[in-house]
């Protein structure tokens, strides 16, 4: 399994976090991949085999191209053969700013991209399919640059996101309302509409990813110290929040094989909640 995370062009950085390219060689008969919430929506394109997701005791096959909304908790997909995956990972408000799609409509959902992109999604798919991986980022940059419209949003949600990031996810609704000059209800509604999360929910996801960064940088540090650095009240609060988002304990995450990205690991036990 090979993964590559590539930044977009400068003009697209306000809208797209990164492109993720994955080659899964099918050496194992079946592989479960687990995605963690990161506050973003994504467009996922698969070449070769399809991906499957749990559907009760069975699995359902996903389309070759789909929009993947911001998640409340982790999601697992099953790989049964050789597959190449391209994921365009948007910034929390990036899908709305680029395509005018309210992220709230995609929350915890998977949808076909045809409504938003029409026949262009098939053209993009075919272009990537017939090109080498070395040219993929150029193809994607050219495609998305035609949608770059900085004036689609009024900037309120973007300002709120910057504030939350600058304060490491430690915020209060009063701080946001004073900063933005809108009521708490107005801020929450706009934030939810454009990102699919409330400000407090997004701040919680950000804190988990801040903790993951500490955990990767200091794997031998005590959980108590790491929880304190990530601004959790105590270790038990950290573990509860971490398990809800990832389905793993911090130790389980640290020991997991095939970390493809901070919010994406392979070879997990399907539907185990390990």
N, C-alpha and C positions, 0 to 999 in steps of 0.2 A: 504494500500500500504506500503510495507516494502522494504527498500533498505540497502545494505551493500557494502562498498567500501573496498577492500582488497588489500594490496600491494603484488607484486610478490616476488619471492625469490631473494636473492641478485644477483645471476648470471644473472637474467633477468631484473634487474632495469635499465640497460642502454638502454633497448629496449621497456619495457612495463611500462606505468605509474601506472596502477592499473587494477584490475578486479572489475566490478560492477555487483552485484547480485540484482535483483529486483523481488519481488512477488507482482503482481497486482491482487487483489482478486475479481474484477468484481462487487463490491458492487454498482457501478454506471453503468447505462445501456451502456454508451459510455464515454470514457475518452480520451482527447487529451493530448499527452505528447509533450513537446517542448525541443529540443536539441539546445544548443548554440555552435557556433564554439569555439574550444579550440586549434586548430592547429594540431589535431591528427586525424588519421584514426583508425577505430575500426572493430573488428570482432564481430558480434552480433548473438547469438543463442537464439531461442525462443522455449519454451516448453508449450504445451497446445494450446491456441488460437494463431492466427497469428496477426501480426501488419499490419496496412493499412496506405497508404500515399495518400495525395490528388492527384487527376488526373483530372484536370478541375473541373467539378461540381460533379464528382464521386470520388470513392477511388479505389486504386488498392492494392491487397493483396501482401505483401512482402513474400519472401521465408523464410523457417524456419531457415536458416543460410545465412548470407550475409556479405560482406565487405562493410563498410560504410566509404566513403572517407572524407578527410578534407573538411570542409564547408566554403563557403564565407559568408553565413548568416544563420539565424536559420532555422530549419527544424521541421515539426510537423508530428507525427504519431498518428494513432487512434487505441485504444484498445476497443474491443467489448465484451470481455469475460475474464475469468481467464487465466492469462499467467504468466510464469516465464521466466525472461530474464537474460542471461549471456552476458556481454559485456567485451571483452578484449580491453582495450584502450591503443594503442601503443603510444610511444613517437613520436614526429613529424617525425623523420627519422627512427623510430623503425621498421616499416613494410618493408622498403627497406633493412635495415641491417639484419633483420631476414630471409626474404623470397626473397629478390631481386626484389620486386615489386616496380617500381617507383610510388611514391605517386601521381605524376602528372597524371597518368593514371586513378586514382580514384577520382580526384578532383570533388567535387559536384556530385558524382555518387554512385550508389549502385550496386554491382556486386556479382555474385555467387563466392564462394571461391574455387570451385573444381579445377580450373586451377592451382592455387598455391599449394593447399594442397592435391589434388587427393582424394583417398578413405579414407585418414586419417581423413578428416573432419567429415565423417559419423561415423567413429570409435570413435572420440572424442565426437560427439553428443550423440551416444548411451551410452557411458561410463558415461557421465554426467546425462543423462536421468534416468539411473538405479541406480544412487548413491545419497546419501544424500548431502545436501548443505554443511555440515561440512567438506566434503572431496573434494569439488570442487576446492579449491585453490591448493591442493596437486596434483590433476589430471591435472590441467592446468599448474602448474609449471613443472611437468614431461614432458608433451607434448611439451611445448615451449622450454625447455632446450635442446632438440635434434636439434633445429634450431639455437641455439645461436652461432653466428660466428662473433666475434668482428672485424675480418679482412675484412669483406665484403665491408666496406666503407673506403675511404682514410682518414677520420677524419676531412675533411675541414668543412662539414656541421655541424658536432657535435661541433666543435670549435666555429663556428658562433653562434649556438644555445646557448652555454654557455655564450658567450659574450653578446648576447641580453638579456639573463636572468639576468646576473650579473649587467647589466646597466638598468634594469627595463623597457626594451623596448625603451629606449631613445638612438637611434643610428643614424649614418649617413652612407651612402654608402662608403664615404672616410675612415671612421674609420675601417670598415670591410675589405676593400681592403688593408689598411696598416697592419692590424693584420694578415691577411691570406696570403698576398703576391701574390694575384691574381687580375686580372682586375675586375672592377665592373660587367661587362657583364658575366665573367666566374663565379663569386660568385653567381650572381642571377640565372644563368642557373642551376648550381649544386644544389642550395638551392631549387629551384622550382621543379627540377626533384625528389629529395629525400623526400621533405616534402609536396609538393603540394601548397606551398605558396611562395611568394617572401619574402625576409628578412623584407621589410617594412610592408607587410601585416601581417606577423607573429608578428612583434613587436606591431602592432596595436591591435591584438587579445590579446596579453599578457598584454597590458596596460588596456584593458577592464577588464580582470580577476583580475588585481591588484586593480582596482577600486572596483570590486565586493567584494574583501576581505575587503577593507576599509569600504564599505557600510555595510557589515554584522557585522563588529567589532564595528562600530560607527553609528548605525542607526539614532541617533538623531542629528548627525552633519550636518551642512549646506552643500548643494550640492556644493556651491562655494568653501568651504574649502576642501571637498573631491576631487573635480576636480583639485584643486591646488596640493594636495598631490599625485594624480595620474599623475601629470605633464601634464594636459591639459591646453590650453591657457585660456579657460574660461568655464563657465557652458554650454553655448550653443554648443560649440564644443564637450563637453562630451556627452550631450544628443543626438546629431546627431549621433555620433559614436556608442553610446550605443544602440540606437534604431535600427540602421542598423544590428548590431550583434544579438540582442536579440528579436527584435520586440516589446519591452516594454520600457516604461520610467523607470528611476531608482526607482521612487516611486511605479510604477506598479510591478516591480520585488520584491521590498521589501515586498509588501503586498500580493504577490502570495502565495497560499497554496502549500503544498507538494513539498518542495525543496528537490529533491532526490540527487542532487549533485550541485556543483556551476554552472554547465552548463546544468542542466537538471531539469525541473519542470513539475509537473503534473497538470491536471485539468485546462488547459487553454482553451480559446475559440478558436476552430479550425479556422484557416485562418483569424483571426480577425485583426492581426497586432496591438494588444491591446497596 
